[in-house]
Amino acid sequence: MHGAHGVGYEVYKRKHDVRMQVEKKREQDYRESRRMIADLERKVHVNI
């Protein structure tokens, strides 16, 4: 938790604002990775 998000699990567990910030970043990372995957899949299918 600390390495990925800069906060320890105890702080994450106790502070709602920190938890919401971490979850927002996770959601952004997830959406960005899905976009990258979709782009790669389009490139692969175009080149076949």
C-alpha positions, 0 to 999 in steps of 0.5 A: 500500500505504501509503495503504490500509494504513499500511505500506510494501510492504517492511515488508509483505514482510518482517514476517509479523505485519504481512502477516497483519494487512493480509490480515485487514483486507482480508478484513474489508473484502471481506466488508463490501462483499459484505454491502453489495452483497447488501443493496442488491440485496435493496432493488432487487429488493423495490422493482421 
